[in-house]
């Protein structure tokens, strides 16, 4: 059986005054039905653009999806006519954005925004839709009848994100893409929302792509992790392998640069030196090379491709991944 | 061991900051107040870093702004090196005295995008405090000092000619730090200085703040919501909830054996980057949301969300009490002998 979602060599570019920026430069990964996959990376790594490209939500101009396939249950979304693509968005694929305040419509009630989805996708009448919308209890909203009549500004940040999730769930999607779903929220609310999403996706058998800059957030939830840097996936594999035996210098550095509550206090942090690269000025070598403490001459010649390291499904794009494995062992 | 001086550098006593809530467009009627800070006591010793943690709306930033006298507190005392910054009436600080204190107390803001003036060069911004306070009247010497400050903060001195939009977030935050250092302050309020930065850049700025503390003998009030960063940087930590301090202790005690149910809930909510630990950890996130500070719950403000609340918590406000040396908790249900 083919995977639920199969992304093959996806490319997205932006034409800017500084030149062409390859925001997503050939990424490939799969998501199985019901599985939770994490995309981890910092600002500008292409993680959000990659997700928006799946739904063909890249503003053109200046952006353009220049290549690749996105197979949803075997059907290439890149080749769908616009009308069919509209049915996928919010239908088979639900979307949860980072900023619930800007992604909800401020002049429509919460209830209207949920029924709108149903009308678009199911042709449901408002009355029938309203009944359905009252299932807000699903996302842990008590007092649903009152909430449905409220406007987004009357709700707290956590409550708005619950509404976003309720909207994403409305049409029984097979896949939800959540772009930094808890970044704007406080830790106790973040924990509530993540636990709820885990419980719901498991119970309803929905696959989840969760995009985050915070490695801690996904450790509990993701079965597989893709680490992105400068538009490419630099390391991918089962979550345990990524956290315990990282093989790409960027992943190693990322894990080491954050203080952890569960370990003894470090005397000094070990940051990734330097600045993230300017995507308009990348050369032919490895994009992480200027910040990499393992960089050698060969790294300047070509960009390394993903190659297997260690256990099944664990790949890293580094010329020295095997040496690094020998050096750091499992305690990296 | 350093000798702990008798008097703290900063002492905050009973600090309250209420903001009016008004209604009506033309005639603004006062209909209530937001108790952003509601009776907060703490002290910061010279050379120490005190962390102030809590979720949005707990009053940590307002507390910092009161100390900077960017807000005039409703009540309470803010005694900095023997002088009450919050005094009003006849004891009120004169303008010149306040100006002199501002030289010694500086601030680093959260957002390096909005806290720098987009129309000023980096050099002009770092120079500005020196001009305002009449330090280094000579323009050439000021320029040299700007270069020094930039290199102290890990930036190339020729960044002085750049504008903020030409720099990354991490570089901008270094400019904000250089500006805070321009007057050789002794006390810096750091208001979420790393939370807008990418993970890989956060660590660089944290290390810089630590180096500067050592190099210049600085005292920090470190306001943040990221508990792991606070543990890394602070000797002592105060946890705030809805305008009050619920627990305060030295860092190792607070993170090692937290007592207040809110502190415990907060710590339990922080995810750990280790899948086997995370997946086997059973945790039930604390329920509910932070109530509105316009209409806070009666008694202990945490009681509607508290797993160990008893009847008395709904009407009695528990004063913070010292349960062991240096460990203050505002909860009646905590006995030190109880199993943790």
Boltz contact constraints between the chains, C-beta under 6 A:
constraints:
  - contact:
      token1: [A, 42]
      token2: [B, 198]
      max_distance: 6.0
  - contact:
      token1: [A, 43]
      token2: [B, 198]
      max_distance: 6.0
  - contact:
      token1: [A, 156]
      token2: [B, 289]
      max_distance: 6.0
  - contact:
      token1: [A, 158]
      token2: [B, 289]
      max_distance: 6.0
  - contact:
      token1: [A, 186]
      token2: [B, 55]
      max_distance: 6.0
  - contact:
      token1: [A, 186]
      token2: [B, 56]
      max_distance: 6.0
  - contact:
      token1: [A, 187]
      token2: [B, 269]
      max_distance: 6.0
  - contact:
      token1: [A, 187]
      token2: [B, 270]
      max_distance: 6.0
  - contact:
      token1: [A, 188]
      token2: [B, 269]
      max_distance: 6.0
  - contact:
      token1: [A, 188]
      token2: [B, 286]
      max_distance: 6.0
  - contact:
      token1: [A, 191]
      token2: [B, 269]
      max_distance: 6.0
  - contact:
      token1: [A, 191]
      token2: [B, 285]
      max_distance: 6.0
  - contact:
      token1: [A, 192]
      token2: [B, 285]
      max_distance: 6.0
  - contact:
      token1: [A, 195]
      token2: [B, 285]
      max_distance: 6.0
  - contact:
      token1: [A, 215]
      token2: [B, 273]
      max_distance: 6.0
  - contact:
      token1: [A, 216]
      token2: [B, 271]
      max_distance: 6.0
  - contact:
      token1: [A, 216]
      token2: [B, 273]
      max_distance: 6.0
  - contact:
      token1: [A, 217]
      token2: [B, 271]
      max_distance: 6.0
  - contact:
      token1: [A, 219]
      token2: [B, 273]
      max_distance: 6.0
  - contact:
      token1: [A, 219]
      token2: [B, 274]
      max_distance: 6.0
  - contact:
      token1: [A, 219]
      token2: [B, 275]
      max_distance: 6.0
  - contact:
      token1: [A, 219]
      token2: [B, 278]
      max_distance: 6.0
  - contact:
      token1: [A, 220]
      token2: [B, 271]
      max_distance: 6.0
  - contact:
      token1: [A, 220]
      token2: [B, 278]
      max_distance: 6.0
  - contact:
      token1: [A, 239]
      token2: [B, 275]
      max_distance: 6.0
  - contact:
      token1: [A, 240]
      token2: [B, 275]
      max_distance: 6.0
  - contact:
      token1: [A, 243]
      token2: [B, 274]
      max_distance: 6.0
  - contact:
      token1: [A, 243]
      token2: [B, 275]
      max_distance: 6.0
  - contact:
      token1: [A, 257]
      token2: [B, 200]
      max_distance: 6.0
  - contact:
      token1: [A, 257]
      token2: [B, 203]
      max_distance: 6.0
  - contact:
      token1: [A, 259]
      token2: [B, 228]
      max_distance: 6.0
  - contact:
      token1: [A, 259]
      token2: [B, 232]
      max_distance: 6.0
  - contact:
      token1: [A, 261]
      token2: [B, 228]
      max_distance: 6.0
  - contact:
      token1: [A, 261]
      token2: [B, 270]
      max_distance: 6.0
  - contact:
      token1: [A, 262]
      token2: [B, 272]
      max_distance: 6.0
  - contact:
      token1: [A, 269]
      token2: [B, 203]
      max_distance: 6.0
  - contact:
      token1: [A, 269]
      token2: [B, 206]
      max_distance: 6.0
  - contact:
      token1: [A, 269]
      token2: [B, 207]
      max_distance: 6.0
  - contact:
      token1: [A, 271]
      token2: [B, 203]
      max_distance: 6.0
  - contact:
      token1: [A, 271]
      token2: [B, 204]
      max_distance: 6.0
  - contact:
      token1: [A, 272]
      token2: [B, 200]
      max_distance: 6.0
  - contact:
      token1: [A, 275]
      token2: [B, 168]
      max_distance: 6.0
